[in-house]
């Protein structure tokens, strides 16, 4: 039976005792039925701030109103699991929960259909001017010609982010006879063909689409993805939709292109600041907006409550937490031994994700030395989770990382090997894509901590922390000086630098740790230097 990182629950005699569950936020009673009907639990529905004795509870169910802090967790010593009835867990201190040995779960699938349907409703309303026409007729007007709209049929829909929600939107768009072009960093050509969509780069989606909808997480790569530069690449008269995360569309850039007519209209459910108060944006006649309600349907609220109720009940009876967000608890002894390698592989996966942005087909992890004696399934899942978590539109964790990888058409494997290359332990990961592959080697030594010792065949030695520039270049005199001069012009201070090469005058790499996040304009200018073939930021 495959080993999993499963939180240990205290043994209980279910004949004489029951688990105590606190539901702190308003939640569908129908969704809570798995708990309310169980003889194994006592379910209390009360605001956490109004409970005198929190120490008795084994589980805590919340939505967005309750904030789970280190202080609250300290008051709940028997707590084993926090369940968030929804997708986001911004109101839960995950590090504190892990420290206290508390598993945090969510309901990642519960609002997929609601969000997809809301996006489609916004799209239809935008092209048919439905909100504006409704307001007009209620004001006593009858302006039929003013609100002439456009059909969805034969329009090209660009979907940026093709996860659960994006794929559901694609299914609905096909029924409307729309053309589809999608971008997703992990979608391969073969899988795109099977799903019946055209796969394109971001630039190809921007150039081809009549309507663009975004469905990605908000990361440093996607923040402002539709900004001044990229919106300029779209068709004149394009329609933009954001029901994903506030900030993916740069609101200042959107106002600029709405004002000059390049963007024909926008539909927004999410904003950088909520509640939304930017009247300059909201007062555009061709902007329609809703107050972050894409996931707010009776069905979705029932689904998320049911999902977390069943998850909590199964978990308290000893089953794995299938939607865990944080590091599930091990025995203290095992956890302390595994923890350094778990953290190292998470960073290795994250680094690989940032330097290899093309579609990926395979991930292989090799272990040698002392680390091979541990249960390496744990660390392999950690690496996969680190690779996926900034790129997909769902919460990725060690338990569900393998499933999400399979859903994306990514195969993975691990094995123990004998060659340690002189290290007491070594983890070697290789990611293979359609266009190229990339490898990384890491080690952990108690006295020195985690180190990356090889990047794609180049020997290096650096701590995976902070803001790092990864640069591939020709080993020629002066290239380091050009790089340093450019960073100086942008007031970017260098903290450390590693240079690796395979032979004099050949290919080489630089790993430059800097004091602040480097803007894309700096990356573009670095790649304009003749000797530099590739530059990318790595955030650890």
N, C-alpha and C positions, 0 to 999 in steps of 0.2 A: 504494500500500500504506500502510495507516495506520501512522503513526509511534508507537512505544512507547518508554517509558523502559526500555531493556534494558541490563543490565550487560555491559560489554565483557570478554570473556575474551581472554587473551593468545593470539596465534596460535601454533599448535603444528603440527608436522609429524606427523600421526597415523600415518604410516608408520614413524616411528622412535621416537616418544615416546608416553607414556600419561599420563593424569591420575592423580594420587595422591589417594585418598579414605580418610579416617579415620572409622570407625564407633566412636564412643567408648562408647556405652551398649548394653545388651543389646537385641537386635532380632531379629525373625523372619528366619531365614536364607532361608526361602521368599520372604519379602517383599523380601529383598535380591537376589534372583536377577537382576533387570535389570542390576545392577552386577557381580555375581559372574560372569556369563556374558559380559560385554562384553570385547572385546579392546582397547577404548579406555581402560580404567581398571585401576588396581591398587587393590584394596580391602583395607584393613588393619582388623581388628577388635581394638581394644586401648583400654584406658582412657587418656584424654588425659594423665593425670598420670604414666603409666608410659612415655610416649614420650620418648625422648631428644632427637630432632630433629624439631620440629614445623614447621620452615620449608618442608618439601618438599610439604606437602599443599595440594591445590587445593580440596577440599571436606571439610566436617565434618558427619557425621550424628549426631544426639543424640536422646535422649528427655528425661526430667526430671532424671536424675542429674547430668549435666554442666552446669555453669554457664559461660556464655560471657561473659567480662568483657573490659574494655579491655586488661588485662594479658595475657590469653590471646591475644587478637587480635594484640597486638604481637609475640608469638612465632611468628605464622603469617603472614608477609609475603606468601606466595603464595596465601593463602586467597581464594577468590572467592565461595563460597556456604556458608551454614550451613542445614542442613535439620533441622527439628524434626518427628519422627514423632509427631504429635499436633496438637491444636488450639492449646493455650496456648503462649505464648513468654515466660512470666514469667522463665525462667532465661536469657534472652538480653538483653544490653544493646544495645537497638536503635540508640540514638544512637551508641554506640561502633562498632557494625557499619557504620553508614552512614558514619561518619568514616573508617573503614578501607577503604571501598569494597567492603564485603562484603554481598551480598544475603542476606536471611533469608527462608526459605520454611517453610511448615507444610503440614499435611494437613487442611484444614478439613472435608472431607466424610467422612473415613475412619470416624468413630465415630457418625455420625448415626443409623443404624439401631440400633446397640447402645444408645445413650442412649434412643432412643424406646422400644425394647422393655423396657429396664430400668424406665423410668417406668411403663409399663403393668403390668409385673410388680409394682411397688411398689403401684400403685393396686389391683390385684386382691387382693394380700396384705393390704392395709390394710382393705378392706371385708369380706374373708372371715376376718380374724383368723388367717391361716395361720401366721405365726411363733409366735404365742402358743399356738395349738392344737398345733403341732409340739412346742414345749417342754413342754407339759403332758403329752402322751401319752408322751414320752420319760422323763418323771419318774414314770411309772406311773399316771397319772390318766386318767379317761375322762369328761370334762366336756362332753358334747355340747351341752347347753343354754347353757352359759356362752359358747360361741364361735359362737353364731348370728350370721350375717353379713347382708350386703345385696347385692342384685344390682346390676350395672352397668347393665343394660338400663333405659332410660327415665330414667336419672339425667342431670342437666345437668352437663356437664363444662366448666369455665371454663379457657381456655388464655390465659395472659398471656405474649405473645411468640410471634408466629406466623411464625417463620422455617423453616429446614430441619427442625429437630427438632419444632417445634410442629405443622407441617403433616403430618409422618409420624404423630404421635400422633392427629391428627384422623382420618386415614384408618383407623386401627385402631379408634378409638372408634365410627366409623360402622358397622363390622362388628358391634359389640356393641349396636347400636341405641340409642346414647346421643345425647342432645341436645347441641349444641355452641354455645357463645358464646365469642367470642375478642376479645382486645384486642391491637392492634399499632399503633403510631403511624404506620406507613406503609401499612397495609392499607386500600385504598379499598373503598367499598360495592360497586362493580362487580366487583372481583376477589373479594371475599368471597362474592358471589352465585355466581360461577363455581366457586369452591371448595366451595360447599355449606355454608357456615358463617354463623352470625349474627354480625355485627359490633357490638360494644358498647364503651362507655367503660369505664374501670377500675371506676367505681362500679357500672355496669350488670352487669359480670361478677361483681363481689363480691356483689351483691344476688341474682343469679339462680342461681348455681352451687351444686350440691351438693358438688362436688369441684373444687378449684382446683389447677392445676399451673403452675409458672412456668418460662419458658424465655427469659430475657433475659440480656444481659450485666450485669455488676455495675458500675453507674455511680452518680454522685451522685443521679440521678433514681430508680434502682431499689434503691439500698441502703435496707433497711428498708421496702421497698414494702408488704409485709404486716407492718405494725407495729400499735401500740395503736389508732391511729385507723382504719386500713382493715380490720383484722380485725373490729372492732366493726360494720362495715357488712355482714358476711357473714351467711348464714343460721345460726341455731342448729343445731348438729350438722354443720357443714361439715367436710370432710376437706381437708387441705393437703398438697401434695407439692412437694419441691424436689430436683430432680436437676440443677440448673443451676449456680448459684454460691452459696457460703455467704455469708449476709448479706442476701440478697433477702428472706428471712423473718427478722424480728427475733426472735432466740431468747428474749429476755426476755419479749417480748409473747406469744410462742407459749406459754411456760410459764404465763403468767397466764391465758390463755384455755383452755388444757388443764385447769388446776386448777379453773376455775369451770364447766367442762363445755360452754362455747360451741363449742369445737373438739372434734369427736368423735374425731379422731385425726390423726396426721401421719406422713408417710413422708419420711425425709431421707437423701440420699446425700452431701450436702455440708454443711460447717459453717464458721462464722466462723474457728475455730481448729481446725487438723487436725494430728495426730490428735485426735479429739473426746474431751474428758474431762469434759464437763458432766454429772455424774451426775444432777443435779436434772432435767435434760431427758430424758436417756436412760432413766431409771428409771420414767418414765410407762409404764403397761401398754399404753396405746394409741398409743405412739410406736414405729415400726419404723425401723431404721437400717441402712445399709450403709456400708462404709469407702471412699467415693468410688470406686466400681467401675462406674459406669454405662457407661463407655466401655471397660471391661476385658473384652473377649471375644477369643477366638482370631481370629475373623474381623476384628474391628476392628484388632487389632495387626498382622495380615497386611496389611490394607488400607492403614493409614497407612505401613507400611514400604515397600510396593509403590509407593504414591503418591509419596513423597519420593525413592525410588530412581530412578524414571522421570523425575521433575522434575529431579533433579541431573544425570542423564545427558544429558537434552535440553539443559539449560542450558549445560553444559560444551561442547556441540557448537555453541553459538551461538543456540539458540532462546530466546524470551522466558521469563522466570520468571512462570508464570501464577498462582502463589499466593504472591507476594512480600508480606512484611509491612512492610518498610521502604522507604525511597526507593532504588530501584535506581540503580546507578551510571551516570553519563554521563562523557564526557571531562571532565577537570578544568576546562577553559576554559568549556565549555558549562554545566557544573554551577554554576560560580560566578556566571554571568550569570542563570541561571534560578532559583537558590535563593531569593532574596528574594521573588519573585513566587509561587513554589511554597509557601513558608511562609505568605505572606499569604492565598492562596486557601484553604489548609487551614483557617486561622483563620476566614475568612469563611464557609466551609461549616459549621464548627462553631457559629458564632454563629447562623446561620440555623436550624440544627437546634434550638437551644435556645429561640429566640423564636417558632418556628412548630412547634407540636407536633401539629398536625392532620395527617390523611393528605395526602400530597403526590402530585401527578400529573405535574408538569413542573418542570424546572430549566433556565433559560437563562442563559448567560454571555456578556457582550459585552466586547470589548477595544478600547481606543483608545489612540493615542499610541505610545510606544516599545515597550510590552509586546506590541503587536500584531505586532511583527516577529519574535517568538520562535515556537517551536513550541508553540502554545497548547493543544494536546491534553493536554500534560503538566499544565498548571495547571488545566485544566477537570477532569481526573480527580482532581487533588488536592482541588479544591473539593467534588466529589461524595463523595470518600472522607471528608473532614472532616464532611460533612453526615450520612453514614450510620454512621460508625464507633462512635458511642456508643449507637446505637439497635438494632442488629441482633445476632443471636446467632452471628455469624461474624466472623472477622478480615477487616477491609476494608482494602484497599490501593489504590494507584494503578492497578495492573494489573486487579484484579477489581472495582473500584468500578462500572464501567459495566455489567458483567454482573449484579451484585447489584441495581443500580438497575432494570435491565430485569426481573429476577425479581420485583421489588416493584411492577411496573407503573408505574415512573417513567420518563418520556421526558426526554431532555436534548439540548441543542444549544449551539453556540457560533457567534459571528460577530464580524467586525471592523467597527467603526463609526468615523465620522469625528469625532464630537463628544467633545471631551476635557473640557469644562466648565472650561477654564483650567488643567488639570493636564498635566504632561508625559507621564503615563501614567495610565490609569484602567481599573479592572476593575469591571464592573457586573453583579451577579447577581440574578436574580429567581426566586423559588420560588413556584409556584402550587399551591394546595391546593383541596380540595373546598369549604371554608368561606371561606377568605381567602388572600391572597397577601402576600408580603413581599419587599422589595428591600434591597440593601446595595451601597454603592460603596466601594472601597478604592483606595489609591494607595501607591506606594513612591518615596521620594526618598532618595538615598544619605545626605544630610546629616541627615535627620530620621527615617529608617526607615519602617516600615509604619504607615499611618494609615487609619482608617475615617472617611470624609468625608461619608457620607450614610446615614441609616437610614430606610427606608420613606418617602422624600420629605422628610425633615427634615435640614437641613444641620447637621453636627456635625464635630468634629475630635478624635479620641481614639486613643490607642495601644491595640491589642487585647491587653492583658496583664492578668493578675490577676483579682480578684473584682469583678465589675461588676453593678450593678443597672440594669435597663432598665425605665423607668417611662413609661407613656403617661398623660397627664392633660390637664385643661382649664387653659388659661393664665389663672389667676385669682390675685389677691394672697393670700399666706398659704400656698399649697400647698407651697412649698419649705420653709417653716418647719415645717409639720406633719410633713413627711417627715423633716426633720433632727431634730425632737424625738423622733419614734418611734425612729429609729436610736439616738439618745443613750440612750433608756430601755433599749435592749437592748445598750448598750455597744459599738455598732458605729461605728467611727471612719471619717469620710469623708476620703479622700486627694485626690480631684479630682472635679469635677462639670462636665458639659456640659449645656446646655439648648438645645434647638432648637424653633423654632416657625415656622409658615407665615404667621400673621398674629396681631396682638395680640388676646388674648381668645379665641382659637380653640384648636384642638388643638395639643398640644406634647408633647415627650418630654424625659426626663432620663436621662443616663447617669452614674451615680454609682460611682466606683471606691472600694471600701472595703478595710479592712485584713484582713478575715477573711471566711470563708464565711458567708453569711446563712442562718439557719434558715428552714424553711417557715412557721413561726408568724409570723415577721416579714413575709414576703411576704403572708400572709393578712391581717395587720393593715394593711399598706400598702393593699391592695385594698379595705379597709373605709373608707378615707378617701373622702369624697364626690367630690372632684375627680379621683381616680385611677381610671382604667378598667382598667388592666392593669399588673402588675408581675411581673418574672421575673428570676432570677439568670442571669448569663452567666459561665462559667468559661473563661478563655483561658489 
